[in-house]
Amino acid sequence: MPAESSGPSEPPQTGSFAAIPKTAGPQPDPVPKNAGPAASVRPDTIVHSGASTSSGGPQFMPPPAVQGPPAEQRIADDEITRPGPPRKPAPLPPRGPAKSGPKSRPPQFGRPLTTGGVIAWTALSAIVPGAAHLRSGRRKMGYIFLGTFGVALIAAVVLGVQILGNLGSAVRESTLTAVMTGSATLALAWFALILMSYISLTPDRLPQRGQIISGVVVGALCVGVMAPFAYAANFANQTQSLLANFPSDHDGSNPQAVPIKAEDPWGGKKRVNFLLIGGDAAGNRTGVRTDSMQVASVNVQTGNTVLFALPRNLQHVHFSKNSPLNKQFPSGFRAELPNGGLLNEVWQYAEDYPNLGVRGPAALKDAISTTLGLHVDYYAMVDMYGFAALVDAIGGLEINVQTDIKYGGVYGTAGTIKAGKRVLNGEQVLWYGRSRVGSDDFSRMGRQRCVIGALAQQASPQTVLLNFNKIVAAAKRLFRTDIPRPLLEHLVNLGLKVKDAKITSTQFVPPQIWPGSADWDKIKRMVATAIRKSNGAAAPVQAGVTASPSGPDPAASGPDPNPTPTAAKPTLTPTPNSQATEDKSLAELCGF
């Protein structure tokens, strides 16, 4: 019988390896790697048994497999024990599906910009501020610029609508000052905006050639965006310089003037009367001669206008009872002049004798007011040669020349303006309105009213704006007036009404009125009749009174409340005339 084993029984071994014992956790290797062959035999591999082997020696068994540490720790151990550079761990795969939402969204990047793209986005920012910042990813700044631009655009539209509703407000001093200040501010702001937009697109990433090209183009763009604001500021500055020709208040010679009220600028009047004077201060003349005098009587509600043309050679006009000149000339203006006191000499006579206490403009306004029976509210005098410059500034006037007009000297050797619809320059317009070759003073008056009508019709707001600087340059040397500056905004609105209204004309010429011996009462009745027709009311029938040359020459129908002396019998005028005086519109008379 076999001998019993002294120790506990061992489990049977299967295969070439002994059973692997269960161990708790990783264990160190019992055999160092640098140990010799003798150290390869571990004590726990020796199996004692009561029976010896055939060789009589101890039986060796292979070591049991021991569960080592995880792969990650073994890699770390190898990196410590083994020489050489450390190994980079492989990237770990993402754990679980990616969560949706704006915070977890990966960043989106646009394609790199080319030189053309940088220039294009910068230029777009000049029109839509913030576009370049949005393209470059700076969304917060882009939205700020875009929102500010939107607010400014809305404010500009509201202001523009208000100005279009009241164009006269554009000539207010407060408006002009605001335009100048705002234009300067916006010019600097847009310059900075273009520069910031360009920098936000990181042009330093471009090649050197692209940086140079884009820098030059953007520099020119910075200057270009300032041009509209510079034009607006210059427009406001030029307008202010033109307004310097208008007195800040009423003429000091008119103590009865009242301040202008915005709610009633015309002082309750239904009509306002302007004296339009064409002065000639040529080098071969002494002083100023008012060779063209017309009164524009305007209905402030409708804009319907009547032009009353007064002959320059109207003799012996009278003055109002309160005028100092009435004391000097109680029987009418009979100055010691070769022609015997013509209407066009009143202005200069008063200027030559300031001791009378009345200056030229006030004296002429008083004489014409007394003659027409209308109160002349304001005057505006235009120098003839300055008027020619004004016509050139707006590009000429289209006039229907009814017959050939020769000009220059006595026989018209300087040239001829051919008949037909023609666009005349300033010099031709001046000759057209002033030439006496083959005609007379009264035919010349008829041509002058056609010039005024053409100017009123063709000087549209668009034409004035496009040629504004030229107009201002011409107006500075030709204009004198007593229209107060606060009235200008209301005058602009009234002028727009006149442009689209009916304009008629009445002339005091033979055979109705003989300038050498005028019927003053008849002139007043003719004025009243023309105004009634302009208002749309039927004129009352008076005994033989008519403004037509075909009608009889009537006597007065009743006493005049303000009688003025009349001549006993008419005398021939220095230049006979056959011009009609019927109250027709300028469109009919001039062929517009």
Summary of the structure (lengths in Angstrom):
residues: 592
radius of gyration: 51.7
end to end distance: 154.0
largest distance: 189.2
contacts: 1620
relative contact order: 0.08
helix: 43%
strand: 11%
